[in-house]
């Protein structure tokens, strides 16, 4: 309820700084303290992510990264984050942007370029993937207010999600602290739990679009719009059932390998969200695109956000797992 009240008064955040201020306000109110994945309250965590997404996907991008960083730090039993800190979680690894770390006493020296660092200009800390002297992936935490860090204006030309400030950041002889050991970022169970959290964000935006169509049909219940609403209800119902079942499975087996679960969940939610965007857009016509800033922003941002999915590559990885599974996996019993 506290999060709902915080988000009730919708704001059209003008820029990255405004999003950063909203993230700080959420943190100051303790609304970033979500239940950890596998804690028995995973559905609550997913629900909070979905609520922020329905409010504003750009804010959700920063909020999801911040709360994911907190969950990773807790899972890897690293020192607690500084009081009042806000975090970016930056794990993109394009071949043209790679960060290196080398040991310098008890700290790490961080050098290189990191791509797609959402909110880099407004968060106090970054948690990022880098590569050590033996070419092993290592998570490293850095304070963003130190010399040697340059937040560029490069690397983000999208219209959707533009205010997230997902730009390239360069590091030159920057001090950092190791979070976990080499390889821990990908090997921990929470990596896949976090992927399901992102799917909940997609769902939250689609749910809000569905509510726009439902309101439209209350005012003008013409048959074609009602048919689209029926399709939207079917898609959202499928998605919410999958998210509930996934949360339950995570809580029942919190340290199990969740690769297949995450890939199944994300594929289902992506398909449902694309159906919702298709049906809502056809049903409501041009009016909300032109006159409703919240609707227009969600419709511009969601196609960009959902491309965190790797589309057919993820489906191929899921298919490879399914092909080797025992028969009978789809029996209704």
N, C-alpha and C positions, 0 to 999 in steps of 0.2 A: 504493500500500500504506500509506503514512503517513497519508493521509486516512482510509482504512478503519480503521486501528487507532485513530485519534482518535475516530471515531464509534461504535466497537464497543459501548462501555458506554453504552447509551441512557439518557437522562435525560428526565424529564417536566418540561421547563422551566416554572417556576411563573409567570413574568411577563416583562415586557419587559427588566427589568434582567438577569435570568438569560440571556436570549438575547443581550443586549449583551456580557456577560462571555464567553459562548461564542464570539461573533464575534471578540472581542479575543484569545482564546486561539488561535483559528485563524490570526489575523493574526500573532501572536507566533511561531507555529511555521512561518510561511512558507507555510501551506497555502492562502492566498488568492492566491498567485502562479500563476495559471492561464495556460496558453498563450493568446496573443492570438488572436482569430478571424482566419483566413486565414494563420496562421503556419506551416502545415503540420501542426499538431497540434490542429486544431479538435475532432476527435472526443474527444480527451483532455479538453479543456475541457468539452464537453457531458457526458462521463461523470462528471466531478467534480461538476458541478451536479446531475446525477441522483442521485449517491450522497448528497449532503447532503439532497436532497428526500425520499429514501426514509427517511432518518434522522428528519427533522422538517421539515415544510414551513414552519413559522414561522421556524426558524433559516435555512432556505433563502431565504426572502424577504429577510432581511437580508444573507445571504451573496451572493446573486445581485445585489442592488443595489450592494453594496460592490465586487464584482469587475467589474460592468458599469461603474461609475464609473472604476475603474482603467484599464479598456480604453479608455474614451472619452478620458481624459486622455492616454493614450499615443497614440491615433490622431490626436488633434488637436495633438500635439506641444507640450503645455503643460508647465510645470515639474513635476518629480516631486513626488508628494504627500509631506507631512511624514512622517518616520520614525515608525512606530507608529500612524499615523492609521487610523481606520475611517470609512467613507463611506456616506451614503445617496444614492440616485439618485432624484430627485423630478421627474417630468416631467408629471404629471397637470395638465390645463388646463381644469377646469370653469369655466363662465362666472362663477360666484360667488366664485372665488378666483384672483386674478391678481397676480403680482409684477411690479413695475416697477424698472428700474435706470436710473440716469443717471450720466454720467461725472463723477468728482470727482478730478481729477488723474490719477494712474496707476491709481487704483482705481475701483470702482463703488460707488455708494450704492444699497442694496437696500431697497425698501419694499413692503409688501403682505402678502397672505395666501396661503399655499400649502397645498393640500389633499393628504390621503393621503400623509403623509410617514412612511413606515415606519421605525421605529427612531429617530425624531428625538430622543428623550430619552436615547439611549445611544450614538449615534455622535459622533465628534469633529468631522466635517465633513459638509457637505451639498453636493451638486452638483445644481443646479436650473435649470429653464427659467424665463426671465423675459422681459420686453419692454422694449426701449430707447426712447429719445426719439423715434425714427422708427417705432415700433411694429413693430420687427423682433424675432424671437425670438433670445435670447442666453443661452447657458449661462453660469452664474456659480457659482463656488466660494465657500463661506462657512465660516468656523470657527464652530462652534456654541457656543463658550464666551464669546462677546462680548456686551456690553450691547445691548439692542434686540431680542433674540430671545426670543420667548415660545412655548414648546411647550404648546399647549392640551390639553384633554381632549375636544375636540369632533371630530365628523366620522367616528367609527367605532363602530358599534353591533352589528357582526356578532359572532356567537358563534364561528364558525370564524375562525381566524387572529387572534383577539383579542389575543394577547400580542405581536403585531408592533408594537403601538402606532402604527398608521397614522393619525395624527391631523393636525389642522391646526396650522400654525406661522405666527406673525406676525413680520414683520420691520419694524423702524422705524429708519431711518438706520443700517443695518448695513453694514459694510465687506465688499466682495466683490471677487473677481478674475475677469475674463473668461476663459473657457476656449474657445478658438477664436473665430471671428468670427460675426457675425449670420447665422443660418440654417444654421450648420454642423451643429448637432445632428441635424437631419432629413436633410440632404443627404449626409452621409457614408455610405459603404457599411456601416459597422459598426452603423448603426441597425437594419437588417434582420437582421444577424447576431445582435444582441442579442435580437431577437424569437424567433429559433430557440433561443437559450439558454433562454428562459423555457419554450418547449415541452419542452425536455429536462428541466426541473424537473417539469412535469406528468407526463412519462413516468416519472421516477424514483419518484414517489409511487405511480403505477399499478403499476409493476413490483413494488414492495414489497407492495401489496395482492394481486397475483397469487401471490406467494410464500406468503402466508397461506393462500390457497385450495389451493395445491399441498400444503402441510403437512397441511391438513385432509383432503385426498383420500388421502394416504398412510395416515392413521389410519383413515379411514372411506371406502373406495372405492365408495360407492354410485353407481348409474348417473347420477342427475340431477346430482350434484355433479361427476362426471367429465365430463358433457356441458358444464357451465358452464366447467370447467377447459379443455376443448378450445377453447371460444369465446374464453376469455381468452388462451390461447396464440396463437391466430390473430391477435387484436387486437394483442398485444404484439409479435409477430413482424413484423407490418406496420409498426408504429411504429418499431421499432429499425432496420428496413431503410431507412425514409425518413430517419431521423436520420443513419445512416451515409452514405447517398448525399448528403445535404445538406452534411455536414461535408466530404466529398470535393470537392463542387462549390465550396464556399467556398474551400478551400485551392487548388484549381486556378485559380480566377478571383477573387482576393480583392478586387479593386476594381470588379468588375462590379455592375450594378444587381441587387440580390437581392430586390426587392419580391415578384416572383412566386414565387420559391423560398420565401421566408419565409411567404407566405400559404398556399401549398400544404402546406408542412410543418406549420404550426400547425393547419390544418384537419384534416389527417390525424391528428395527435397528439391533438387535442381529441376527435375521433370515437372513436379507440381508447380513450382514457382513460374516456370516458363508457360505453363498452361494458364495460370492466373493472369499473367501479364497479357497474354493473347486475348483471353476472353474479356477481361475488364476493358482493355483498350477498344475492342470492337463494340462493346455494349454502351459505353458512356459517350462515345463520340469525341469531338474536338474540344468541347466546353471545358472540362476539368484540366486538360493539357494547357489551356490558355488562361484560365481564370482561377484555378486552385493551385497556389504555389506549393503546398505540401504534396499534393498528388503529382504535380509536374516534376518536383524534385525527386520523389521516389522513383518515378518512371525513368528519369534520366540516370539516376545513381544505381539502381538495382542491376541493370544489364552489365555494368562495369564490375560491381561487387561480386556478382555470381561467377565471373570469370576467374575467381580464385579456384574454381573447379578446373581440372585438367581435361574435362570432357571425355572424348573417346579414349584417351590414354588411361584415365581412371577406370573406365568401363572395361578396357582390355585387361588391366591388372586384376579387376574383380573376376572377369571371365576366366583368367588363368587359374585363380584359386578355385572357382566353382568347378572347372573341368576336372580337377583332381579330387573333388569331394566325393564321398560315397553317394550312391543313388538313394532316392527317397527324400531328399532335402526339402522338396516342395509338397510333401504329403500333408493333407489337412487332418491333423490328429491331436 
